[in-house]
Amino acid sequence: MVETNQGGDLVKNLIRQIDLLLPVIEVRATRGKWLRAEPVAALYERGLVQHVPGLTELEDEMCAFGPDGLADGHSPDRVDALVWALTELMLRAKSPRVRST
């Protein structure tokens, strides 16, 4: 998944150089990070999301994430990636998908 309004073409082209068949989903941010994160936060509140050990940097960033869209004064890139992924996997998905090899 690449955010097209933040260097997405560069990222998409880099991925294509590595594997032409790898699916790339393009997304465009039209709302702030805080607003995009609200539906995902509801998934956490309902107990539908759990983390495996080793995601300390993500969890620290989540704890520091504020309504201004920043985490400790910086863009929360890990939180943003998590929000895009969970939105696609849990909020937009029509049915489970299995990637073929």
N, C-alpha and C positions, 0 to 999 in steps of 0.2 A: 504494500500500500504506500503510495507516495502522495504527498500534499502538493498539488500542482502550482499553488500560488507561493510556494517557498522552495524554489529550485527543483521542482518535480521532474522537469525534462532532463536535467542533469542526472538525477538519481535513476530515472527510468532508463536512460541510455546506458548508464553504468551497469544496471542489472541485466539489460539485454546483451551487453558484451560478455557477461559471464554465462548466461543461460537464456537463449531465445524463447524457450518454451515456458519459462517461469511466469506464472500469472502475475500481472501487475494491476492493481486496482488504483485508479486515480481518484483522489478526493480533493475538494476545494473548501477551505475554511471560509464560511460566510458569517460566522458568529464568533465571539470571543471564546477563549479556552474555558473560562469558568462556566459559561452557558452550555458549551458542548459537553462539559463533564457532569452536569446535573443528572441526566438520565443514567449515566454509568454509576454515579454515587448511589442512586436508588437501587441498583443491582447489588451493591455492597450492603446496603441497609437491609435488604431482603435475604442476605446470606447466600447469594448466588455466585459470588466470586471468592476464591481463596487463592492465596499465593503459596508457591513452593519456597522452600528455604533458598536463600542466596539473592534475594531481590532487595537487599538493604538500601541501595542507592535510590531505587524507585520508591520504596516506602518512606524514606527520609524526604524525598521530594514531594510525595503526596501529603505528608504532614505539614510541610512548609507552604503548600499551595494556597494562595489567597484569592479573594474576589477581584484583585487587580490583574489576575492572570499570571502572576509571577510567583516564584518560589525562592525565597531569600534574595530577592532582587534580580533573579535570572529567569529566563524562559524555561519552563519545566518540560523539557523535551521528552523525558521518559514518561511523564504523566500524559502528555499529549499523544504519544505513540500508543499508550495503553488505552486511552479514550477512543482513538480511531479504531483500534483492533477490537475492543469489546463492543463498540457500536456496530461494527460490521458483523461480528460473530454472534452476538446475542440479541441485538435490537433490530437489525435489518434482515437477518437470515430468514428465509422462508422455510427451509428444511435443512437437515444436516447434509453436508457435502463431503465427499471423499475425493481427495486428489489422486488421480491416476498417475502411474509412473511411466 
